[in-house]
Amino acid sequence: MTPSRLQSMGIFWSLIARPLIAVQDSEKAHARTLKAMALSDWFLPSKVLTKILYSRKGAPVEEFGLTFPNPVGVAAGMDKYAEAVRGWESLGFGFMEIGGITEHAQDGNPKPRMFRAGSEKALVNRMGFNNPGSIAMTKRLKYLHDKKRWPNMPVVANIGKSKITPLEEAGADYATTLSRLWPYVDMFIINVSSPNTPNLRELQHDEALKGVLNSCMKAQTEAREEYGGKDKAVLVKIAPDLEDHEILAIVNTARKAGCAGIVATNTTISRPNTTDSKSQKIFAETGGLSGQPLKQRSTEVIRFIADATDGEWPIIGVGGVANADDAWEKIINGASLIQLYSAMVFIGPSIAKKINKGLVAKLKEHGLSDIKQAVGLARKSA
Ligand SMILES: Cc1cc2nc3c(=O)[nH]c(=O)nc-3n(C[C@H](O)[C@H](O)[C@H](O)COP(=O)(O)O)c2cc1C
């Protein structure tokens, strides 16, 4: 594929596909895109073409006992049903997170529940963990493994709490999902930070968090004994709307419980100022805000955790990453890997390729040979 052909595909996306998607309901557009990606994976020519157009060799990262072909991941919520797991690999991502998955199947909140604020490059969502539940998801993942339709990159499961489960029984709900999915995924992220399940964020606090994480670790030990193999990394994902002392408490509890690291951050319930009337309307919607306005706060949280742990506890950085500069900023402040969701909506399928290309250039510019050497660089020089 010549550079001019590639350029024209990019122009096609900017001039035709993106405006077409922009006039569709956000959730419908999202569902159609995932279906197209899943379909494309079944046909060798389209799969090969997608790979040629969008993937590129990135800088591999060894973390959590796994090899990530590059540090750019698909954030939770993007592929809730594991519809297009290999499609993300073809688009050049280095890992993906499926879910959030809850023990019980649930429809999520009434629609509409996902909104675009184009002028701010932000999304507001109140999806509420719409997902097929842990039993159906287990079947889906088993099918993908059996049919050899599994990607050559780590697949992470994001676990949430079922809405019908009371907070006091949350530990068993998370643990059941973890046990069921254990044989099929590479690692787990325990999501106690979504603003869209009533009171879920209360699980970030001391005893409640301890209870949830201990149940998950026990389920992991039992699963390992049953299926064999090694323990899989279990991480906790936190909200950006926490005070420093609350973040510190979560870090201490999660480390004590044996968590392998942390994901910072989920969406925020805060809202930025905007003069754009359309965005003002979107920001008035209830839900979690993601994208550009979250970028700075999420990096602050990453930096705070990296400082508090002397850079010894891996962090996955997520929130407002839209280009290589944003990804680099998160890495040099302490993130070992990064993820994105919103920028995929605004920039399109070339995003992972662009970021990976930029990160490889940044490593070269700084005379570094791998991403690990860049992690926390801003802290070390401070
Ligand atoms: C529509 C939507 C659904 C999401 N669903 C989940 C989810 O199920 N579990 C979770 O941990 N995070 C979920 N997130 C949060 C993202 O994984 C990510 O943390 C957040 O969007 C910030 O990244 P971004 O600025 O790149 O979008 C969701 C985000 C969006 C926009």
The ligand as an SDF file (V2000), in Angstrom:
LIG
                    3D

 31 33  0  0  0  0  0  0  0  0999 V2000
  -19.5390    4.3320   26.5610 C   0  0  0  0  0  0  0  0  0  0  0  0
  -18.5010    4.0010   27.5920 C   0  0  0  0  0  0  0  0  0  0  0  0
  -18.6340    2.8310   28.3280 C   0  0  0  0  0  0  0  0  0  0  0  0
  -17.6800    2.5100   29.3050 C   0  0  0  0  0  0  0  0  0  0  0  0
  -17.8100    1.3500   29.9990 N   0  0  0  0  0  0  0  0  0  0  0  0
  -16.8840    1.0190   30.9380 C   0  0  0  0  0  0  0  0  0  0  0  0
  -16.9770   -0.2100   31.6550 C   0  0  0  0  0  0  0  0  0  0  0  0
  -17.8760   -1.0250   31.4370 O   0  0  0  0  0  0  0  0  0  0  0  0
  -16.0270   -0.4720   32.6150 N   0  0  0  0  0  0  0  0  0  0  0  0
  -15.0070    0.4210   32.8770 C   0  0  0  0  0  0  0  0  0  0  0  0
  -14.1650    0.1450   33.7400 O   0  0  0  0  0  0  0  0  0  0  0  0
  -14.8870    1.5680   32.1760 N   0  0  0  0  0  0  0  0  0  0  0  0
  -15.7890    1.8800   31.2310 C   0  0  0  0  0  0  0  0  0  0  0  0
  -15.6640    3.0580   30.5320 N   0  0  0  0  0  0  0  0  0  0  0  0
  -14.5380    3.9710   30.8470 C   0  0  0  0  0  0  0  0  0  0  0  0
  -13.3540    3.7830   29.8900 C   0  0  0  0  0  0  0  0  0  0  0  0
  -12.8300    2.4850   29.9700 O   0  0  0  0  0  0  0  0  0  0  0  0
  -12.2420    4.8140   30.2050 C   0  0  0  0  0  0  0  0  0  0  0  0
  -11.7810    4.6010   31.5220 O   0  0  0  0  0  0  0  0  0  0  0  0
  -12.7420    6.2520   30.0840 C   0  0  0  0  0  0  0  0  0  0  0  0
  -13.6050    6.3970   28.9780 O   0  0  0  0  0  0  0  0  0  0  0  0
  -11.5750    7.2390   29.9230 C   0  0  0  0  0  0  0  0  0  0  0  0
  -10.8630    6.9990   28.7320 O   0  0  0  0  0  0  0  0  0  0  0  0
  -11.0570    7.9160   27.4050 P   0  0  0  0  0  0  0  0  0  0  0  0
  -10.9400    9.3340   27.8410 O   0  0  0  0  0  0  0  0  0  0  0  0
   -9.9690    7.4550   26.4780 O   0  0  0  0  0  0  0  0  0  0  0  0
  -12.4180    7.5980   26.8760 O   0  0  0  0  0  0  0  0  0  0  0  0
  -16.5920    3.3880   29.5400 C   0  0  0  0  0  0  0  0  0  0  0  0
  -16.4650    4.5590   28.7860 C   0  0  0  0  0  0  0  0  0  0  0  0
  -17.3970    4.8720   27.8170 C   0  0  0  0  0  0  0  0  0  0  0  0
  -17.2270    6.1390   27.0310 C   0  0  0  0  0  0  0  0  0  0  0  0
  1  2  1  0
  2  3  1  0
  2 30  2  0
  3  4  2  0
  4  5  1  0
  4 28  1  0
  5  6  2  0
  6  7  1  0
  6 13  1  0
  7  8  2  0
  7  9  1  0
  9 10  1  0
 10 11  2  0
 10 12  1  0
 12 13  2  0
 13 14  1  0
 14 15  1  0
 14 28  1  0
 15 16  1  0
 16 17  1  0
 16 18  1  0
 18 19  1  0
 18 20  1  0
 20 21  1  0
 20 22  1  0
 22 23  1  0
 23 24  1  0
 24 25  2  0
 24 26  1  0
 24 27  1  0
 28 29  2  0
 29 30  1  0
 30 31  1  0
M  END
$$$$
